[in-house]
Amino acid sequence: MANYLFYISLAFIWIMLLYHMFLAQGGYRHFKTFEKVIPKWEQKMNEMDLPTVNVFIPAHNEEVVIKQTLTAMSRLYYPKDKLEVILIADNCSDRTKEIGEEFAAQFPFIRVVETVGEYKGRGKSSALNFALKESKGEIIVVYDADNTPERKAVWNLVMGLVNDEGAAAVVGKFRVINAASTWLTKFINIETITFQWLAQAGRYFWFKIATIPGTNFAIRRSILDQLNGWDTSALTEDTELTIRIYNLGYYIRFFPAAVTWEQEPETFKVWWRQRTRWARGNQYVVLKFLKNLLRLNSRKMMFDLFYFFFTYFIFFFGVILSNAIFVVNLFHELDLQIGSVALVLWGMATLLFLTEIMIALSIEKNQLTTGNIFYTLLMYFTYSQMWIVLVINALFLELKRIIRKEESVWYKTERFSVNKKEEKTV
């Protein structure tokens, strides 16, 4: 019995590894080709009457970072008569609103709104729905309150939508501004680079599928109107919105020319809470749509939903099962017939894992370093294993929430002051 279980767990792990290697190839090919359209796209932008744009920044007690974020917004390259940046102060008890009003007094295209009534204090999705009701822009761009987009980020996002009629939304690339701060942010920096060039660029290149990441994306207002805005029950409103967009028959373009810098958790406690929300949110999406899988209009999303299901349920089950068998076998002989072959397969899996990350790091300038190679080796045995425990805990919490029919609340990630010397030096 133990042998069969071990074979099953190895099969699950290898399916995921081989699929990610396939994505890594697509991600690299997307990197080599995505810029070719820019000259033609730029020409069209310069010749046309540009669409009006609203930039939404949902904020709950963000005084530590909001000044830095609004400073970046004030420098955006886009016609100011076509641009409105809206800071959404949601149930704030600090100086977030006051800091926003100081910028609004200096820059006419920046406005502060404060959530009221049924929208107040109910989370990011609710705050975004409130801003949608209070604005009129043809294109909506969203940034988290800790983001500092590069000057042409919004221009590039809008350029993608203007030149690609089949795209309902365009998502850009994000980088970690505090990557050098702690051992944890070094792991996260590698993780985010890998996610973007494998899961985002790879999926887009092969299947024309990308996931809205919650920040640094632009979407047509007409699409949001069709979908009645964001789902306030979803802890990861971005993933949930992604599936509904594809179900309408549109797709989402990954366009890494649009770059933003964001802050990541510097302590284990903050990381655990943020990633638990992400895992719970993705599990919610899988459970929400999986029961109606055959009714979805988009076959691409059927495939992608299965990918999420495989990732958060089957793959982690395989890893847990193989780890459990390995530990038990240390203390009690299970007579595993696979023997030394298991060690070879484990070694090959490790090398495949490292190769996939190396491909992603090689794409980003100055990221394929000795230090990052060392941290990649280390994260296989530490950071990756932390995710296993986290996903189990997240599934328990999400099932409990569904059973009790609890409402979602604002899960605010703790922010840190960023040393100016650290900014964009990684």
C-alpha positions in Angstrom: 0.0 0.0 0.0 2.8 2.4 0.9 4.4 1.8 -2.5 1.3 2.7 -4.4 0.8 5.9 -2.3 4.4 6.8 -2.9 4.0 6.3 -6.7 0.8 8.5 -6.7 2.5 11.3 -4.8 5.5 11.2 -7.1 3.2 11.4 -10.1 1.5 14.5 -8.8 4.8 16.2 -8.0 6.3 15.4 -11.4 3.2 16.5 -13.3 3.4 19.9 -11.7 7.2 20.2 -12.2 7.0 19.3 -15.9 4.1 21.7 -16.5 6.1 24.5 -14.9 9.1 23.7 -17.1 6.8 24.1 -20.0 5.6 27.4 -18.7 9.2 28.5 -18.2 9.9 28.0 -21.9 6.8 30.1 -22.8 7.8 32.8 -20.3 11.2 33.2 -21.8 9.8 33.3 -25.4 7.3 36.0 -24.3 10.1 38.0 -22.8 11.9 37.8 -26.2 8.9 39.0 -28.2 6.6 41.2 -26.2 8.5 44.5 -26.9 8.2 44.1 -30.7 4.8 45.7 -30.9 5.6 48.8 -28.8 6.8 51.2 -31.6 3.6 50.6 -33.6 1.5 50.9 -30.4 3.2 54.1 -29.4 2.5 55.7 -32.7 -1.2 54.9 -32.4 -1.3 56.4 -28.9 0.3 59.6 -30.1 -2.2 60.0 -33.0 -5.5 59.2 -31.2 -7.8 60.9 -28.7 -6.7 59.1 -25.5 -9.3 57.5 -23.2 -10.0 58.9 -19.8 -8.4 57.0 -16.9 -9.2 56.6 -13.2 -6.5 55.2 -11.0 -7.9 53.6 -7.9 -5.8 53.2 -4.7 -7.8 51.4 -2.0 -6.3 52.3 1.4 -7.0 51.3 5.0 -4.6 53.0 7.5 -1.7 53.4 5.1 0.0 56.5 6.4 3.4 54.7 6.5 3.5 54.3 2.7 0.9 56.5 1.1 3.1 59.6 0.7 5.6 57.6 -1.3 2.8 56.1 -3.4 1.1 59.4 -4.1 4.4 61.0 -5.0 4.8 58.3 -7.7 1.3 59.0 -8.9 2.0 62.7 -9.2 4.8 61.9 -11.7 2.8 59.6 -14.0 3.2 60.1 -17.7 -0.3 60.5 -19.0 -2.2 63.6 -20.1 -3.5 65.2 -16.8 -6.8 66.3 -18.3 -7.5 62.6 -19.1 -6.3 61.3 -15.7 -7.8 61.1 -12.3 -6.1 59.4 -9.3 -8.6 58.4 -6.6 -7.3 57.6 -3.1 -10.1 55.5 -1.4 -9.8 56.0 2.3 -11.7 53.1 3.8 -12.4 53.3 7.6 -9.1 54.9 8.3 -8.1 55.9 11.8 -4.7 57.3 11.0 -3.5 60.2 8.7 -4.1 58.4 5.3 -6.9 60.7 4.3 -5.2 63.9 5.5 -2.0 63.0 3.6 -4.1 62.3 0.5 -5.8 65.7 0.8 -2.5 67.4 1.0 -1.6 65.9 -2.4 -5.1 66.7 -3.8 -4.5 70.4 -2.9 -1.3 70.4 -4.9 -2.3 68.2 -7.8 -5.8 68.8 -9.3 -5.9 65.3 -10.9 -5.6 63.6 -7.4 -8.8 63.2 -5.5 -9.7 61.6 -2.1 -12.9 59.8 -1.4 -14.0 58.2 1.8 -16.2 55.1 1.9 -19.6 55.4 3.5 -22.6 53.3 4.3 -22.6 49.7 3.1 -19.2 50.2 1.4 -17.4 51.2 4.6 -15.0 48.8 6.3 -15.9 45.8 4.2 -12.6 45.2 2.4 -10.8 46.0 -0.7 -13.5 44.8 -3.1 -16.1 47.0 -1.5 -13.8 50.0 -1.5 -13.2 49.5 -5.3 -16.9 49.2 -5.9 -17.4 52.5 -4.1 -14.8 54.2 -6.2 -16.3 52.7 -9.4 -19.6 54.4 -8.4 -17.9 57.7 -7.7 -15.9 57.9 -11.0 -16.5 58.1 -14.8 -13.2 57.1 -16.5 -13.3 54.8 -19.5 -10.4 52.7 -18.2 -9.9 51.8 -14.5 -6.3 51.2 -13.2 -5.7 49.7 -9.8 -2.7 50.0 -7.5 -2.2 48.8 -3.9 -1.4 51.5 -1.4 2.3 50.5 -1.1 2.9 50.6 -4.9 5.2 53.1 -6.6 4.6 52.6 -10.3 7.3 53.7 -12.8 6.5 56.9 -14.7 5.1 55.2 -17.8 3.4 52.3 -16.1 -0.2 53.6 -16.6 0.6 54.8 -20.1 1.8 51.2 -21.0 -1.2 49.6 -19.4 -3.6 51.8 -21.3 -1.5 51.4 -24.5 -2.1 47.6 -24.2 -5.9 48.0 -24.0 -6.1 50.6 -26.8 -4.2 48.4 -29.2 -5.7 45.0 -28.2 -9.5 45.0 -28.6 -9.8 41.4 -27.5 -8.3 42.2 -24.1 -10.6 43.2 -21.3 -7.7 43.9 -19.1 -3.9 44.4 -19.2 -1.6 43.4 -16.3 1.9 44.6 -15.8 4.9 43.4 -13.9 5.7 44.1 -10.2 9.0 44.1 -8.5 10.0 43.9 -4.8 11.2 47.3 -3.5 12.5 45.9 -0.2 14.0 42.7 -1.6 17.3 43.1 0.2 15.8 43.8 3.6 15.5 40.4 5.2 16.0 36.7 4.4 12.2 36.5 3.9 12.1 39.4 1.3 14.9 37.7 -0.6 12.8 34.5 -0.8 9.8 36.6 -1.9 11.7 38.4 -4.5 12.7 35.1 -6.2 9.1 33.9 -5.8 7.5 36.9 -7.4 10.0 36.9 -10.4 9.3 33.2 -10.9 5.5 33.7 -10.7 5.5 36.5 -13.3 7.7 34.8 -15.9 6.3 31.3 -15.4 2.7 31.6 -14.3 1.9 34.9 -16.0 4.1 35.1 -19.1 4.2 31.4 -19.6 0.5 30.9 -19.5 -0.1 34.0 -21.6 2.3 32.8 -24.3 0.9 29.3 -24.6 -2.7 29.8 -23.7 -3.4 33.5 -23.8 -4.3 33.3 -20.1 -3.1 35.6 -17.4 -4.4 36.4 -13.9 -5.2 39.8 -12.6 -2.7 40.3 -9.7 -4.6 42.9 -7.6 -2.3 45.7 -8.5 -0.8 47.3 -11.6 -3.6 46.4 -14.0 -6.0 48.3 -16.2 -9.5 47.1 -17.1 -12.2 48.6 -19.3 -15.1 50.2 -17.3 -17.6 48.6 -19.7 -16.4 45.1 -18.6 -16.7 46.0 -14.9 -20.2 47.3 -15.6 -21.1 44.0 -17.3 -19.8 42.1 -14.3 -21.3 44.4 -11.6 -17.9 45.2 -10.2 -15.9 43.2 -7.7 -17.1 40.2 -5.6 -17.1 41.4 -2.0 -17.1 37.8 -0.7 -13.7 37.0 -2.4 -10.6 37.4 -0.3 -8.6 37.4 -3.6 -10.9 39.5 -5.7 -8.4 39.6 -8.5 -8.5 35.8 -9.2 -12.2 35.8 -9.0 -12.6 38.7 -11.4 -10.2 37.0 -13.8 -12.4 33.9 -14.2 -15.5 36.1 -14.8 -13.7 38.1 -17.5 -12.7 35.0 -19.4 -16.2 33.6 -19.1 -17.4 36.7 -21.0 -15.2 35.7 -23.9 -12.4 38.2 -23.4 -8.8 37.6 -22.3 -6.2 39.3 -20.2 -2.9 40.4 -21.7 0.4 40.2 -19.7 2.4 43.3 -20.7 5.6 43.5 -18.6 6.5 46.9 -20.0 4.3 48.4 -17.3 6.3 48.1 -14.1 5.5 48.9 -10.5 7.5 48.5 -7.3 5.8 47.1 -4.2 6.6 46.4 -0.6 6.6 42.8 0.7 6.3 41.4 4.2 9.5 41.6 6.2 8.5 39.3 9.1 7.2 35.8 9.2 4.0 36.9 11.0 3.0 39.4 8.3 3.9 37.0 5.5 1.8 34.2 7.1 -1.3 36.4 7.4 -1.0 37.8 3.8 -0.3 34.4 2.2 -3.0 32.7 4.1 -5.4 35.3 2.7 -4.1 34.6 -0.8 -4.4 30.8 -0.3 -7.9 31.1 1.1 -9.0 33.4 -1.7 -7.8 31.1 -4.4 -9.4 28.1 -2.6 -12.7 30.1 -2.5 -12.5 30.8 -6.2 -11.8 27.1 -7.0 -14.8 26.0 -4.8 -17.0 28.7 -6.2 -16.5 27.9 -9.9 -15.6 24.2 -9.8 -19.2 23.2 -9.0 -20.3 24.9 -12.1 -17.3 24.0 -14.2 -19.2 22.5 -17.1 -21.4 25.6 -17.3 -18.4 27.9 -17.9 -18.3 29.4 -21.4 -14.5 29.5 -21.5 -12.7 26.2 -22.0 -9.5 28.0 -21.2 -10.8 28.8 -17.8 -12.0 25.2 -17.3 -8.3 24.2 -17.8 -7.0 27.0 -15.6 -9.5 26.2 -12.8 -8.3 22.6 -12.9 -4.7 24.0 -12.6 -5.7 25.9 -9.5 -7.5 22.9 -8.1 -4.4 20.7 -8.9 -2.1 23.3 -7.2 -4.1 23.9 -4.0 -5.5 20.4 -3.5 -3.9 17.6 -5.5 -0.3 18.8 -5.7 -0.1 19.8 -2.0 -1.7 16.4 -1.1 1.0 14.7 -3.1 3.8 16.6 -1.4 2.3 16.0 2.0 1.8 12.3 1.3 5.4 11.8 0.0 6.8 13.8 3.0 4.8 11.7 5.4 5.9 8.4 3.9 9.5 9.6 4.0 9.3 10.5 7.7 7.5 7.3 8.7 10.0 5.2 6.8 12.8 6.7 8.9 11.3 5.2 12.0 9.5 2.2 10.6 10.5 0.1 7.6 7.8 0.4 5.0 9.6 -1.9 2.6 9.4 0.6 -0.3 10.2 -1.2 -3.5 11.1 1.9 -5.3 14.2 2.2 -3.2 17.2 4.1 -4.7 15.0 5.1 -7.7 13.2 7.4 -5.3 16.4 9.2 -4.5 17.2 9.7 -8.2 13.7 11.0 -8.8 13.9 13.4 -5.8 17.3 14.6 -7.0 16.0 15.2 -10.5 13.0 17.0 -9.2 15.2 19.3 -7.2 17.3 20.1 -10.3 14.2 20.8 -12.3 12.9 23.1 -9.6 16.2 25.0 -9.6 16.3 25.2 -13.4 12.8 26.7 -13.6 13.8 29.4 -11.2 17.1 30.1 -12.9 15.3 30.6 -16.2 13.1 33.2 -14.5 15.9 35.0 -12.7 18.0 35.1 -16.0 15.2 37.2 -17.6 15.4 40.0 -14.9 18.4 42.3 -15.0 21.0 41.6 -12.3 18.9 38.8 -10.6 20.9 35.7 -11.6 23.5 36.3 -8.9 25.4 34.0 -6.6 23.3 35.2 -3.7 20.0 34.4 -5.4 21.3 31.0 -6.4 22.1 30.3 -2.8 18.7 31.5 -1.6 17.0 29.4 -4.3 18.7 26.3 -3.0 17.7 27.2 0.6 14.1 28.1 -0.2 13.6 24.5 -1.6 14.1 23.1 1.9 12.5 26.0 3.9 10.3 28.5 2.1 8.6 26.0 -0.1 7.9 23.7 2.8 6.4 26.6 4.8 3.8 26.9 2.0 2.6 23.3 2.7 1.6 24.0 6.3 0.1 27.4 5.2 -2.1 25.9 2.6 -3.5 23.3 5.0 -4.3 26.0 7.5 -5.9 28.2 4.9 -8.1 25.4 3.7 -9.3 24.7 7.2 -10.1 28.4 7.8 -11.8 28.9 4.5 -14.1 25.8 5.0 -14.9 27.1 8.4 -15.8 30.5 7.0 -18.1 28.9 4.3 -19.8 26.7 6.9 -20.4 29.6 9.2 -21.3 32.0 6.3 -19.0 34.7 7.7 -18.4 37.9 5.7 -14.9 38.8 4.4 -13.1 41.6 6.2 -10.2 43.9 5.2 -7.0 41.9 5.6 -4.5 44.7 5.8 -0.8 43.8 5.3 1.5 45.6 7.7 3.7 48.2 6.0 7.3 49.2 6.8 9.2 52.4 6.1 11.4 51.8 3.1 15.0 53.1 3.2 15.6 55.4 0.2 18.9 53.7 -0.4 17.2 50.4 -0.9 14.7 51.5 -3.5 15.2 49.9 -6.9 18.7 48.7 -6.1 17.9 45.0 -6.2 
